[in-house]
Amino acid sequence: MKKLSHVDGSGQARMVDVGAKPVSERIARATGSIRMKPDTLKAIQQNALVKGDVLGVARIAGIMAAKRTAELIPLCHPISLTDVQVALELDENLPGVTCEATTKTTDRTGVEMEAITAVVVTLTTVYDMVKSVDRGIIIGDIRLLEKDGGRSGHWVSP
């Protein structure tokens, strides 16, 4: 098994020193979904909820979260994001909403955590916006789809 990069020789958690790593373009994509009652999905489609534009608010929340990832995840480095895209799709087969976030930077460390954080906060915001009509919502299937850049290169989820 590969040695954990965030653990020192005595087993203590530590932040990895990325100062000597070369700057490179990096990208990550993550996804997740939120399942709900069909009527709840219909209310989102019709923009008929009291709190307003569910998808618009959730998208902005996801972008904001990506930019603040280092404040939320203790050992993440603050990085300068060059782009964050959050796409939401209504899916009657779930029924619910799927989210995909893409994050980009030109930096010394990757943006996987930023993409995952964007998805989690986007979906949590959808929950917050619709919880008054559906408390049985399930958030899940959150995962990294792809990352590129840096020493480990390109990786795509199997």
Secondary structure in CASP SS format (residue, H / E / C, confidence):
PFRMAT SS
TARGET T0000
AUTHOR 0000-0000-0000
METHOD secondary structure of the structure
MODEL  1
M C 1.00
K C 1.00
K C 1.00
L C 1.00
S C 1.00
H C 1.00
V E 1.00
D C 1.00
G C 1.00
S C 1.00
G C 1.00
Q C 1.00
A E 1.00
R C 1.00
M C 1.00
V C 1.00
D C 1.00
V C 1.00
G C 1.00
A C 1.00
K C 1.00
P C 1.00
V C 1.00
S E 1.00
E E 1.00
R E 1.00
I E 1.00
A E 1.00
R E 1.00
A E 1.00
T E 1.00
G E 1.00
S E 1.00
I E 1.00
R E 1.00
M C 1.00
K C 1.00
P H 1.00
D H 1.00
T H 1.00
L H 1.00
K H 1.00
A H 1.00
I H 1.00
Q H 1.00
Q C 1.00
N C 1.00
A C 1.00
L C 1.00
V C 1.00
K C 1.00
G C 1.00
D C 1.00
V H 1.00
L H 1.00
G H 1.00
V H 1.00
A H 1.00
R H 1.00
I H 1.00
A H 1.00
G H 1.00
I H 1.00
M H 1.00
A H 1.00
A H 1.00
K H 1.00
R C 1.00
T H 1.00
A H 1.00
E H 1.00
L H 1.00
I C 1.00
P C 1.00
L C 1.00
C C 1.00
H C 1.00
P C 1.00
I C 1.00
S C 1.00
L E 1.00
T E 1.00
D E 1.00
V E 1.00
Q E 1.00
V E 1.00
A E 1.00
L E 1.00
E E 1.00
L E 1.00
D E 1.00
E C 1.00
N C 1.00
L C 1.00
P C 1.00
G E 1.00
V E 1.00
T E 1.00
C E 1.00
E E 1.00
A E 1.00
T E 1.00
T E 1.00
K E 1.00
T E 1.00
T E 1.00
D E 1.00
R C 1.00
T C 1.00
G C 1.00
V C 1.00
E H 1.00
M H 1.00
E H 1.00
A H 1.00
I H 1.00
T H 1.00
A H 1.00
V H 1.00
V H 1.00
V H 1.00
T H 1.00
L H 1.00
T H 1.00
T H 1.00
V H 1.00
Y H 1.00
D H 1.00
M H 1.00
V H 1.00
K C 1.00
S C 1.00
V C 1.00
D C 1.00
R C 1.00
G C 1.00
I C 1.00
I E 1.00
I E 1.00
G E 1.00
D E 1.00
I E 1.00
R E 1.00
L E 1.00
L E 1.00
E E 1.00
K E 1.00
D E 1.00
G C 1.00
G C 1.00
R C 1.00
S C 1.00
G C 1.00
H C 1.00
W E 1.00
V E 1.00
S C 1.00
P C 1.00
END
